[in-house]
Amino acid sequence: MHNLFLYGLIIFVIASCNPEANKIPPCFNGVKDGNETGIDCGGPDCDPCEISCIDQLLNGDEEGVDCGGTICNVCNPIVTEFSANIDGASFANSVNSVDLVNKVFHISGISNNVSLTVMIPADINPGSYEIPTDEDIGGAVSDGSVVPPLFYTASSGVIVITTHDKVNKTVKGTFEFIGTASGGETIVVSNGSFRFTY
């Protein structure tokens, strides 16, 4: 019994002196090292990193830190054109933006408490698309100038993608639709056009 204890103690001492025996393997050490693309993930040796648009890391198919790719918001989008007529009046937007939400571009403008949004899939090809469709194509108007505010969802219309240059990341198109509120009120959006880079 005494020999068995002594034998176990010798093996423990030898194992403790071997620095490789106590080394935490990569992919489990809490550090971005080796070929990892994130902390303990990515690269050829570790499990893929979960895509997170708020982890302050360039991972997944992001084109910048926490932006771009198929999941995160676009990096530095620039809306160069976004206009329309709403019930015949010119919609002169003072603030406009492009956001990518679940692989769908949301092109939006706001003016005088009225917001206008057009939605198109990020991988859309040039062509004419009827509203409504089974795809993520549509439009909406929110009129905050009345109390209570009215929210109109595109019930019929068309979005035409005239250009989608996936190399230079530019999209250009036109749109028109009839929006319907929950109470049956309607609004007509006509002569709409947009152009943006992402």
C-alpha positions in Angstrom: 0.0 0.0 0.0 2.9 2.3 0.9 4.5 1.6 -2.5 1.3 2.3 -4.3 1.1 5.7 -2.6 4.7 6.4 -3.4 4.2 5.4 -7.0 1.2 7.7 -7.4 3.1 10.6 -5.8 6.0 10.1 -8.3 3.6 10.1 -11.3 1.9 13.3 -10.0 5.3 15.1 -9.6 6.4 14.1 -13.1 3.1 15.2 -14.6 3.2 18.5 -12.7 6.7 19.2 -14.1 5.5 18.7 -17.7 4.3 22.2 -18.8 2.2 20.6 -21.6 0.2 18.5 -19.1 -1.3 21.6 -17.4 -1.7 23.8 -20.5 -5.3 24.8 -21.3 -6.0 23.8 -24.9 -6.7 26.5 -27.4 -10.4 27.1 -28.0 -11.0 26.9 -24.3 -8.5 29.4 -22.7 -10.6 32.6 -22.8 -8.1 34.3 -25.2 -8.2 35.1 -28.9 -5.0 33.3 -30.0 -3.7 31.0 -32.7 -5.9 30.9 -35.8 -9.0 31.9 -33.9 -11.2 34.7 -35.4 -12.9 35.4 -32.1 -12.3 34.5 -28.5 -12.1 30.6 -28.4 -13.9 30.3 -31.7 -13.5 30.5 -35.5 -10.5 29.5 -37.6 -9.6 26.0 -38.7 -9.3 24.5 -35.1 -12.3 25.9 -33.1 -16.0 25.8 -33.4 -17.4 28.7 -35.6 -18.1 31.9 -33.8 -21.7 32.9 -33.1 -22.4 36.0 -35.2 -22.9 38.9 -32.9 -23.3 42.5 -34.1 -22.4 43.9 -30.7 -19.3 42.0 -29.6 -16.8 44.6 -30.9 -15.1 41.9 -33.0 -14.8 41.5 -36.8 -16.3 38.0 -37.2 -18.8 36.0 -39.2 -19.2 37.6 -42.6 -19.0 41.2 -41.2 -17.4 43.7 -43.5 -16.4 46.0 -40.5 -16.5 45.6 -36.8 -20.1 44.7 -36.0 -21.4 45.9 -39.3 -22.0 44.7 -42.9 -22.4 41.1 -44.1 -25.8 39.4 -44.1 -26.8 39.9 -40.5 -25.5 43.2 -39.1 -26.5 46.7 -40.1 -24.7 48.1 -43.1 -21.4 49.9 -42.6 -21.6 53.6 -43.3 -24.7 53.5 -45.6 -25.3 56.6 -47.6 -28.8 57.5 -49.0 -28.3 59.8 -51.9 -31.9 59.9 -53.0 -35.2 59.2 -51.2 -38.4 61.0 -52.3 -42.1 60.4 -53.0 -45.5 62.0 -53.0 -47.9 61.1 -50.2 -51.5 61.8 -51.1 -50.2 64.2 -53.7 -48.0 66.2 -51.4 -44.2 66.1 -51.8 -42.4 64.1 -49.1 -39.3 66.2 -48.5 -37.5 64.2 -46.0 -35.1 65.8 -43.6 -33.6 62.6 -42.1 -33.0 59.4 -44.1 -31.3 56.1 -43.3 -30.7 52.5 -44.5 -30.7 49.7 -42.0 -30.2 46.0 -42.6 -32.6 43.9 -40.4 -32.7 40.1 -40.9 -31.3 40.4 -44.4 -33.8 43.1 -45.4 -32.9 46.7 -46.3 -35.1 49.3 -44.6 -34.8 52.6 -46.5 -36.5 55.3 -44.4 -37.1 59.0 -44.4 -38.7 61.3 -41.8 -40.3 64.7 -42.3 -42.8 66.7 -40.2 -43.6 63.7 -38.0 -44.3 61.5 -41.0 -42.0 58.6 -41.7 -41.9 56.6 -45.0 -40.1 53.2 -45.2 -39.5 50.9 -48.1 -38.3 47.3 -47.5 -36.4 45.1 -50.0 -34.3 41.9 -49.5 -30.5 42.5 -49.4 -30.0 40.0 -52.2 -32.7 41.5 -54.5 -32.0 41.5 -58.3 -33.2 44.1 -60.7 -36.8 43.7 -61.7 -40.4 44.6 -60.8 -41.9 43.3 -57.6 -45.6 43.5 -56.7 -46.7 44.4 -53.2 -47.6 42.3 -51.3 -45.4 39.3 -52.1 -44.2 36.3 -50.2 -40.8 38.0 -50.1 -39.6 40.7 -47.7 -40.8 43.5 -50.0 -43.1 46.3 -48.8 -43.6 49.7 -47.6 -45.1 51.7 -44.7 -46.1 55.2 -43.6 -46.4 56.3 -40.1 -48.2 59.6 -39.6 -47.4 61.1 -36.2 -48.8 64.5 -37.2 -52.3 63.2 -36.2 -53.6 62.0 -32.8 -53.6 59.1 -32.4 -50.9 58.4 -34.9 -51.8 56.3 -37.9 -49.7 53.4 -39.3 -50.3 52.4 -42.9 -48.9 49.2 -44.3 -48.5 48.8 -48.1 -51.5 46.7 -49.2 -50.8 46.9 -53.0 -48.3 48.5 -55.2 -44.9 47.9 -56.9 -41.2 48.3 -56.2 -38.9 48.4 -59.2 -35.2 47.7 -58.7 -33.5 49.4 -61.6 -30.0 48.7 -60.4 -28.3 46.5 -57.8 -24.6 46.6 -58.3 -23.4 44.0 -55.7 -19.7 44.8 -56.4 -20.0 48.6 -55.8 -22.9 48.0 -53.4 -25.4 50.5 -54.8 -29.1 50.0 -55.2 -31.5 52.3 -57.2 -35.2 51.9 -57.7 -38.7 53.4 -57.8 -41.9 52.6 -55.8 -45.5 53.3 -55.4 -48.1 51.8 -53.1 -51.4 52.2 -51.4 -51.1 52.0 -47.6 -54.0 50.8 -45.4 -54.4 51.5 -41.7 -56.1 49.2 -39.3 -59.3 51.2 -39.4 -59.5 51.0 -43.2 -58.1 54.5 -43.9 -55.8 54.6 -47.0 -52.9 56.7 -48.1 -51.4 56.8 -51.6 -47.6 56.9 -52.1 -46.6 57.7 -55.6 -43.5 58.8 -57.7 -41.2 57.3 -55.1 -37.5 56.8 -55.8 -34.4 55.8 -53.9 -30.7 55.4 -54.3 -28.2 54.2 -51.7 -24.9 52.6 -51.1 -24.1 50.1 -48.4 
